[in-house]
Amino acid sequence: MPADIPAPTTGTNTAAAEAPHPRFAVGVLAFCGVVVAVMQTIVVPLLPHIPALTGASPAAASWLVTVTLLTGAVFTPVLGRVGDMYGKRRVLVASLLVLVVGSVLCAVSSHIGVLITGRALQGAALAVLPLGISILRDELPPERVLSAVALMSSTLGIGAAIGLPVAALVVENFDWHTMFWVSGAIGVIDIVLVLWCVPESPLRTRGRFDALGALGLSGALVCLLLAVTQGADWGWTSARTVGLLVAAVVVALIWGAYELRVVSPMVDLRVSARPAVLLTNIAALLIGFAFYANSLVTAQMVQEPKETGYGLGASLVVSGLCLLPGGVMMVVLSPVSARISAKYGPKVSLALAAGVIGSGYVVRYFTSHDLWLIIAGATVVASGTAIAYSALPALVMRGVPVSETGAANGLNTLMRSIGQAFCSATVAAVLANITFRVGGRTAPTLHAYQLVFLIAAGAALAALLVTLCLPGGRTPATGATGSTDVTGVTGMTGEAGGTVGAGTVEGNRDVPGDRKDGVRTMPIQEGA
């Protein structure tokens, strides 16, 4: 076996053998995904009240959202890689434990520094999503992988849709610390359920953890996302913003050069540069941008006063509930997306999703005065997002080795987060600069909201064009692309001994999947 290629290995796992039926594992992991996604949006309705509740400045209060984005972006690919190497369930449980600690910190204090620390810990738990997807790929029979992964991936949007109205209800009716106590308690329940129902994957990637690579990736991401999220407040041409952007580029270049030389890289850039993987990640960034605009502007738009000529003066709870039908559609459409991917390929699913999202924003552009039409447009966008988020992991899995599923899905989730960060900065800039005076206050014009819809539709169109450039053909889920049977791993070995050819995994227990002469494959179809 080439010396510079680490091989995945398998071993015995009693817990996996004794785990309940996989259907419980799917439900438990999906529930974990929803809870983690809810944590990303739970403080949004609380932000206007934080200065009065804590004595902090509005700028400091905004860090309750920013720090979650930063830690989620940093830890998602890192913990995905750690899971590939040391056990996906083990790292998933640790991520949930970090979420519980963060929730308790926020529940027991009103000091802004403690709250920001707690929110940072909650953000790190975003790694639960790629880890859950990786476990499902490793453990389920091939006929169930697509539907289960589709549901798991969609929980990011489902949780965001649920989090806003739930948080609004708590803010209006209970002490605001309550929602953190509840989130901590649910996190504990998640941990118990995972330990009881979810098997540990026996697949491992051998090699040394790339600590320098993780540090370099983290540094580049922090510089980039700090500049993007704080640029509006600091000034886009300020020394801090420009300096961070330059630092992000420099650190990324150094990191990339290092990753190409290291034996066991944090991110396998050669695999990531394959068209099937690279274009999928670019599409994920664009889809993340397009989706997030829907969440950002819907609640704010319906809360605008009626004096604006377009606002509905809705309450905080009503504005949050506008996104709830979209969350329901995500649950409904995730298995539909899996069926489309199984029959026509995930490329077709993603292209369809981008078209639906773009169409939803066209609807939103012309229907901004009636509540039911606003909800309808937002639901169309959410429906397209559900199909897209279900298709993206399938596209990632068909382009990477089984041994790198966690890291690759972590990187894809990261790209969605970066897209959301750019969307947040874009929406803030548009709504802050295209305004008028009404009722003694400054408010965005209707044109500002319509411009946001057009920009988001443009991002969806760009995602469609990128998707159409993806390579076609049938490929197994071992990582081959098109007609090439290459996983980047040769001569895999199990702890029980024996050698397997490239693109296969063999261990000393029955790993689910189609088996021929002891070799496991998972066919995933890709449309032309």
N, C-alpha and C positions, 0 to 999 in steps of 0.2 A: 504493500500500500504506500502511496507517495507520502513522504514525511511531512509535507506541509498541509495535509488534509486531515482534520480530526474526524473520527468516525463515531457515529452514534452507537450506543450499546444498549442492551436490554438485560434485565435481571429478574429474579423471582420477586413476586409482590403478593404477599398473602392478602393484604387489604383489598387489592384489586380483585383477587379471585373470589373474595367473600362479599363484595359489594352487591347491593340490590340490583334489580333490573335497570338497565340503562335509561329507561324512561324517567326514573326519578332523578338521575344525574342531569338530564337535559333540563328538567323543570327547576332543579335547584340552581344550576349554573345560570339559567336565564333570570331567575329571581335575584341572584347576586349581581348580575349585570344591570338590572333595573335599579337596584338600590344604589350602586356606585354611580350610575348616570344621574339619579336624582340629586346626589350630593353636589354635582357640578352646577346645578341651577337653584338649589334650595335657598340661597341667601339673596337672590336677585330681588324679590319683592321687599326684602328687609333693608336693602342698601340706602334708600332715602331716609330711613329712620336711624341708621347707625350713628351718625354724628350726635344726635340728641341722646341716644341710649348709652353711648360710651364716652362722649366728650371728645371724640376723634374728629379730625378734619375730613371733609368729603374726599380729599385725595387719599388719605390713609384708609378710609372705608372702602375705596375702590380696590384696594389690595386684597380684600376678601375674595374677590373673583380672580384677580390677576395671579395671585400666588397659586391658586388651584390649577389654573391653566399651565403655569410654569412647571410645577412638580408633576402634574399629569404627563406633560410632554417629555420630561426628563426620565421619569421612572418607567413609563410604559415600554419603550424598547429595551431598557436595561433589565427590568425584571422579566420581560419575555425571554431574553437570552439566559438569564439565571435559571429560569424554569426549564429551558431546554437542557441545561447542564446538570441541575441538581434535583429536579422533580417539580413538575408543574403544579400538582395539588399542594405540595408543601409551600411553594412560593405564593400561590393563590390564598391560602389560609393566612400566611404572614401579611399579605396585602390587606385582607379584611381586618386583621388585628390592628394594623396601623390606622385603618378607617375608624375603628372603635375608639382608639386612643385619641385621635383627632376630634371625634364627636364629643367625648367626655371633656376634653379641654375647653371646647366652645361652650359646653353646657354649664360648666362651673365658674366661668369668668365673664366679666364684661370689659376687661382690659383689651384694648385693640391689639396689643402685641401678642397676647395669648390667643386671641381669636384668629389672628393671621397665622400663627404657628399651627393651630388646630386645623385650619382650612388647608394649609400646606400638606399636612398628613392625610387629610381626606382626598386631596388631589392625587396623591401617590397611588391610591387604590384603583385608579383607572386601569392599571395593569391587569385587573381581574378579567377584562374583556378579551384581550388576546390570549391570556392563559386558558380561559374557559374554552375558547375556540380550538386551541391546540389539544386540550384534553378530549374534546369531542371528536376531533379528527383521529386521534390515536385509539380511542376506545370503541367507537360505534361501528357497526357493519356499514359497508359502503352505501347501501340503499337508504340509510338514515342520516348520513353525514350532511348532505346539502340542506335538508330541512332544519336540522338541529343547529347548524352553523348560521343559517339564515336568521333563525329566531334569536340566537345569541348576539349576533351583530346588530340586529335591529333594536336591542334593548337600549342602546345609546340614545336613540331618538325617542323611544317609548318613555324612558326615565325622564328625559328633558321635558316631554309633554305633560307628564304627571307631576313633576316637581314644582312647577310654577303655581298651579291652582292649590296644591296641598300646602305649600309654603304660605300662600296668600291667606288661606283659611286660618292657619296657625297664627300668623301675624295679627290678623284682625280679631281673633277670639281668645288667644291664650298668651301667656308669657312667652317671649320669643325664644328663651332657652329650651322650651319644651321640644321644639323640633330637633334639637341636637340630642336631647335625652332619648327621643324616639329613634333617631337614626343610629345611635350607639346600641340601643337594645336590639334593633333589627340586625345590626352587624354581628352581634353575638349569636343571634339565631342563625344567621347565614353560616357562621363558622361551624356550629353544631351540625347543621344540615350537610355541609360539605364533607365533614369528617365521617358522617354516617352514610351518605349516599354516593359520593363521588370517588371513584377509584383513582389511585395514583398511576399515571402512565409509566410503563416500564421503559420507555424509550429515553435514552440519554445521549448527549453529545459529549464525547470525551475531549479533554484538553484543559488548558488553564484559562480561567476567566480573564478577559481583557480589561483590566482595571483602567489602564491609561486610555484605552479606546472609549470606555464608558465616561471617563472624566472629560475627554475631548469633545465627545458628542454633547454632553451636558453643558459644557461651556459655550459651545456654538449655539445651542438652542436657547439658553438663558439670554445671551446677548441679543439674538434675533428677536425673541418674543418680548423682551423688555422694551426694545426699541419700537416694536410694532404696537404694543399695548399702551405704552406711555408717551408715544410720540405726539399725540394730540395735546397732551398737557404740557410737555416739555418744549414743544415746537419741533416741527419736522426738520428744521435746519439748525437746531441747537447743537452745541458741541457734544452733549450727552447722547443725543439720538444718533447723530452721524458717527460718533465714535463707537457706539455699540454695534451699528451696522457694519462698519469697517472691521471691527474686532470679530464679528460673527463670520465674515468672509475669510479672514486670515486664519482663524482657528479651524474653520471647516476645511480649508485647503491643507493645513498641516495634519489635521486628523485624518483626512482622506489618504494622504501619502503614507501615513503610519499604518492605517488599516490594510493597505495593499501589501504591506511587507510582513505583518505579524502572522504567526502560525495559526492562531485561533482568534480571528477578529471578532470584535463586538458586533459589527455589521459586515457581512460578506458583500463587499462592493461589487465584486465580479458577478455574483448572482443578482444583486440589486440593479445592475446595469443591463441585464437582459431585457429586451423590449417588453416581454410579457409581464415583468415585475416593475420596471421603471414606468411604463405607461399606466399601469394600474395604480401606482402610487401618485402619479400626477393627476389622474382622474379622481382619486380619493381626496386630494387637496381641493380640487375644484368643486366636487360634490359637497365637501364640508363647508366651503364658502357659501355655495348656493343654499344649502339647507339652513344654515345658521341665521341668514337674513330673515327668514320666516319667523324664527323664534324671537329675534331681537325687536322687530318692528310691530308685530301683531298686537301684543299687549299694550305697548306705548301708544299706538295709533288709536285704539278704541278708548283709551283713557283721556285722550285730548278733549278739552272742553268743546261744547257744541258751538261756541262762538267762533271757532276756527273755520266753520263751514263744512268740515268733514268729520270732526271728532264726534264721539257718541257720549262722552262723559261717563263711561262705564266705571264701575268699582274695580278695586284690585282683584277681587275674587272672580268677577265676571270676565275680566280681561285674561286672567289665567285659564279659565274654562274654555276660552276660544280655541286653545291648542289641544284640548282633551280629545275631540273627535279624531284629530290627526294621530294621537297616540293609539287610539283604538284601531285605526286603519293600519298602523304599523304591525300590530299583533295579527290582524286578519291577513295582511298581504305577505308576511314573511314566508309562509308555506307556499303561497302562490308563486312568489319569486323563485323558490326552490324548485318547483315543478317546471317553470320556464327554463331555469338553468339546466335541469336534468334533460329536458327534451331538446332545447335549442343551444344550450351553452350559456355560461355566465356573461359572455361578451354581449349576447343579445339582450339579456336581462338588464345589464348596465346601460346599454344604449337606449333601451325603452325607458328606463328610469330617468335618465337625463332629459329625454324628450318630455316626459310627464312633468318633471320639475319646471322646465322652461314654460310649458303650457300653463302650469299653475300660476306662475308669475304674470303671464299675459292676462289671465283671469283677474288677478289681483290689481293689475294696472287699471282696469276699467270698472272695478266693483269696489270702491272704497267708501261708500256712503251707507250701506245697509249691513247690519250686523251679520245676518245669515249669509250674505254673499261674501263677506270677509272671512267667515268661518269656512265657507265652501272652498274659497281659494286657498286658504291655509291648509285645508285638509288635502287638496289635490297635491300641493307641494310635499306634504308629509307622506302621502302615498308613494310618490316617486322616490322619496328618500328611503322609505322602507324597502323598496325593490333594490335600490342602489346599495344600501348597507348590507343587504343579504347577498348580493352578487360579488361584492369586493373580496371577501375572504376566500370564496371559491376561486377567483382569479389569482389571488396570491398563492393559494395552496397548489395550484397546478403549475406554478413557476418556480417553486423552491423545494429543496429536499425536505423529507419528513423531519430530519434532524434539526431544521431551522424554522419550523412552523411558528413557534412562540415568538422568536425574534422578528420574523418577517411580518406576522400579523401585528406585532407591537409597532413596527415601523409604519405599517399602513394606518393604524389607528393614530399614530403621531401625525401623519400627513393630514388626516382629517382635522386634528386639533390645530395645526398650523393654518389650515384653510379657515377655520372658525376665528382664529386670532386676526387674520387679515380682514375677514369680513367685519368683525367688531370694530376695527380701526376705520374701515371704509364707511360703515354706517354712521359711526360717531362723527366723522368728518362731514359727511353730507348733511346730516340732520342739524349739526351745529352751525353750518355756514349758509344754508338756504332757509332763512327764517323771516318772520314778520311779527309785528307787534299786534297783540289782540288781548283785550280785557286786562290791560296793564301788565302783561307778561310777554315774553318772547317764546314763540312756538315755531316748530318746523312748518313749512308750507306743505300743501298737498303735493306739489311738484317734487319736493324733497323725497317724500315717501315713494312717489312713482319712479323717481330716478333710482332709488334703491332697488325697486322691483326690476327695473331694466338691467341694472348691473348684475343682479343675481341671475336673471334670465340669461345674460351673456356668459356668466360662469357655467351655467348648465349647458349652454350650446357648446362652449369650449370643451366641457367634459364629454359631450357626445362626439365631437370631432376626434378627441384623443382616443376614445373607446373604439371608434371605427378603425383606428390605426393599429389596434391590438392584433397580434398574430392569431390565426385561426387554427383549426385542426383538433383532433381528439388527443387527449393526453391523460395518462394516469396521474393520480394525486401524489405520486412520489416526487414530482418536481420536474418531469420532462416537459418540454415546450414544443408545440407543433409535432413534428415527426421525430424529433431528437430525443433519444432515451438517455438523458444525462441528468444526474442529480447533483453532481459536484462531490459525490461521496462514492468511493469504491472500496470493496473488500470490507464491508461492515461485519462486525463480529458481535456475538452474544457472549455473556459471561459464562454460559454453559459450554462454549466452544463452538467451532464451525465458522465457515466464512460464506458470505452471501454476495452475490453480484451487485453491480451498481443499480441503484434505484429500488432496492429491496430491503426489507427488515426482517430478521429472523431472531427469535429469542427462545427461551425455554418455557414459555407459556403461550397459550393460544391467543395471539393478537387478532382482534376482529378484522375481517376483510376477506376478499377472495383469495384463496390459497391454491397454489399449484406447485407441487413438490416442495412444500414448506416455505414458499415465497409469497409475501403479502403484497397485493396491489389494490389500489382504490381508483377505479376509473371515474374520471370527471370529464364530461363532454364539453367541448368548446365549439360554439357555433362559428361559422365562417364569417 
